[in-house]
């Protein structure tokens, strides 16, 4: 896709950022995103919450404030003329939007063989406050705000092997808005770079941050926060197809050091749904950010690695135990 030569397009397709940013005035930008996907769990209301939280997250991941949302629905109304699940799906999405302070202003529905739901979200920000995934600095610490493992859980759920407690733990994480993480970084004095962890997994989104910033990222696998009870499900039968493509995507840019635990490495590749924020913050602000996250009851507030200088020919990602 050729670049758009519009001086007011501050963030477009040049980087792999979570949303586009367009300047309206010197003190105001629009933050725009869209995301939707098929159900990841059976409960229609919670599925709606997850899909909405996932879409809203892209605005928080630019340090923006969601303001409006439009529903996007694919629905098999020819095989379900009673629209059995549609009301609950939309209700779940509306509940998350209300919590975020975003007004639903409409939407669009098409007939589809498979249910799909998500949102197009518009947010606002001051141009000086926008954060992208391409501005990490050498010496930064990497902070994660939600536990990992939702890919294993949703796959186990589809095969009817997931314990109710673990599923509830994963759902609580997926419906959680990333507003608390966004608010914490603001209260701690700001950050250098920001993204959220979704389908490309921690590995893919971290690679985009490292490449975009021209830096090297070092991850300590033993520091990664996991959903409680997910460890028995870190096995091949519960790997998503996206985990395989994530591994293939990052392997040319990845160096493993000191034989890291293979199961922990799979967590690094695991595709997430509505995951947390990955924040690249100056080393002298990392402890304050973690404190602010904990004060807001973030699901995780963990330093998982750091940003280093990168030189041509070196890998962008280093993974250690």
N, C-alpha and C positions, 0 to 999 in steps of 0.2 A: 504494500500500500504506500503510495507516495506521500511525503509529509505535506501537511496543510500549512501554507505560508500565510498565516494570520498572526500578526504580532500579539493579539489578545489571547491566543491559545497558549497558555502557559505550560500545560501538561497534556500531551496528546499520545501518539503511538510510538514516539521515539524510545521511550522506556516502557518497561512492563509494569506500569503503575496500576493501582487499584481503581482509579477513576480519572476522568478527564477534568481539566480545570480551565475555565474560560473567564477572562477579566471583563467585568461590566463597567467598573469604575476604578479609580486609583485605590479605593479602599474596600472594594467588594469583588469577589470572584464567585462563580458558580462551580460547584463540584458535582459531576454527573456520572452515574454508573447504572448498570443493569445486570441482573443475575437471576437465573431460575434453573430448576432441576427437578427430576422425578422424585417421588417419595423415598425417603431413606428409612422411615419407620412406618408402622401401620396406623398409629393414632393420627387422625386427620388434623386435629387442632394443633398438636405439637409439631407436626410437619409444617403447618403454616407458620408457626412461630419460628422454627428453624430457618425456613426459607427467607423470612423477612429479616431475621437477625443477620443472616449471611449477606443479604443485599445491603442493609444499612451499614454493615461493617466497612464496606468499601469507602464510605464517606468518612467514618471515624479514622480509617487508615490513612487519610490525607490530612488529618487534624481539622476536619470540617464539622459542620453541624447540619444534620439532616433536617429538611424543611417540608418537602412534599414527596409523595410516592404514588406510583401508578401500578395497579395489579396487572400481572401478565399470567394468563391461565391457558393451558391446554387441557381439554377435558373430553372424555368419551361419552358425550351426552346421547349418542345413538344407542350405546349399550347400557347406559345408566340414565334413562330419561328422568328419573326421580331426583337426579343430582344428589345422590346419597351423601357424598363427602364434601361437596363444594362449599356449603355454608360454613362448615367447621374449618376448612382450610383457610377461607377468607377471614373468618373470625380470628384464627390464630395470628394471621398476618396483621390484622388490624390492631390486635392487642399489643404486639411488639411496636408497631408504628406509634401508637398512642403513648407508650412508655418512652419512646425516643423523642416525642414531641413533633413528629412528622405527620402532616395531614395527608390522608389518601384522597386524591383529587380525581380519580377515575381509573381507567385501565382498558384492557383489551382481552377478549376471549376467543379462542379458536377450537374447533373440534380436533381431537387428537386421539390416537389409539391408546396412549399412555398419559396419565395425569402428569402435568407439569405446572409448577407454580413458582413465582418469584416477583420481584419488583424492579421497576425503574425508579431510582431515587435521585432527587436533586437536593443538594446541600449548599451552604454558603460558608465563606470564610474571608478573612482579611488576607490579601495576597502575601503579606509578610509572614503569615502564620502557616502557610501551606508546607507540609512535609511530604517528601517523595521517598521512593525506595532507592534513589540513586545518589544520595548525599551523605553516606556514612563516612566517618573520618577515622584515620589511623589512631589507635588507642581507645576507641569506643568500646563499651561493653554492650553485650546483646542480652536483652531482657525479654522473657516470654510471659504472657499474661493468662494463658489457659493451658491445661494439661493436654497431652497428646494421646492418640489412640482411637479416635472415633471411627476411622476406617475399619479397623478390626472389629469394633463393636457392631457397626451397622451390617457388616457382612455376616457376622455370627447371628445377628437378629434375623436376617433373611433366611438363614438355614434353621431357624428355631432352636438354636443352641445357646443363645445368650441369656444368662441369668437376669431376672427382673431388676435386681439391685444394680448391676453393672449398666444395664440399659438406661435406668433412671439417672445414674451418674452421668452418662454420656449425653442424655437429653438435656439435663440441667446445664451442662457446659455449652451445648450447641444453641440453646435458646438465649443464653446470656448475651446481653448487648456489650459491645466493646466500648461503650461510653465510659465505663469506669476506668479502663486503660487510657483512653484519650484524656479524661479529666486528670488522671494521676500524672501524666507526663507534663501537662500544662502547669499543674500545681508545683511540680518539682523543678521548674525552670526551663522546661523544653527539652527537645531531643534533636539529633542531627538527621536521622532517617527513620522511616516508618513503613511497615506493610502489615498485612494480616496473612494468616496461614490457612489456606483452603486446599483446593484440589491438587496443586503441585507439591503439597506436603512441605514440611520444614525445609527439606533439601532444595526443592525447586525455588521457593520464594527467597531463601537465603542466597542461592546462586544469583538470582536476579538482582538482589541488593548488592552483592559483592561485585558482579560484572558491571552493573550500572554505575557503581561508585569508583570503579577502577581499583578495588582493594581485595584483600584476602580475608576470608572469614574462617575462624577457628572455632569448632564446636566440641564441647566436652560431653560425650554421650551420657556419662553417669549423672550429669546434672539435669537431664531432660525430665520435666515433670510428666507423670503418666496418670491416666485415669485409674482410680483405685480398683483393683481386681482385674485389670486388663491383661496382665502378664501371661496367664494360661492361654490367651487367645492370640498371642503373637506367634502364629504358626502358619504354614503355607496355605492351608485350607481357608484361612480368613484373610489372605492378602487380596486386595482389590486389583483389578486390571490396571488402575492408575498407578499403583505402587510399582509395577513393572516398568511402565513408561517413565515414571519419575526417576527410577534408578538409571535407566538408559540415558535419560536426559542429562543427569548430573555426572555420571561416571567419567566422561572425558575431562572433567574439570575438578575431579575429586582425588585427594590423597588420604589413605588410611594410615594411621600411625599407631604402633604398639598393639596390633591385633585387637581392635575393639570387639566387644560382645556382639555376635551376629544378631541376637534378638533385639538388642538396643539399636543396632544399625537399621533394622527393619522399621523401627519407630521413626527414624530419620526420614525414611522414604514414604511412610504411610500417608496416603491422601486424606486430608481432613475436610470435614464439613463444618462451616461456621466456627473456625478455630480462633485462637487469640491473636493479639497484636504482637509483632516482633519489633522491638524498639532498639535502635542504635543510639546510645546516649554516652556523653562524655564520662570518663571514668570517675571524675570527682562528683558527678551527680547520680551515679548508679544507686548508691545506698539510699539517697533521698527518694528516688523514684520507687524503689522497692518498698520503702516505708509508706509512701503515698498509695501504692497499689494495695498494700495490706490494710491500710486504714479504710479503703473503699471496698474491702472484702473481695478483691479480685480472686478468681479461682486459682491463679498461680501468680507468683511474683518472684521469678527465679532468673538468676544470671546464668546463661548457658554457654557463653563464649565471648570472643572479642574480635575486633577488626584490626588487621595488620596491613602494613605496606605490601603492595603486590608489584611484581616485575614481570615483564614479558617472559613467557616460557614456564612460569610457575602456575600451579593449580590455584583456582580461586577459592576452593574449599579444602580445609584440613579437618579431619575428624579424628579425635582422640578418645580413649576410654573416659 
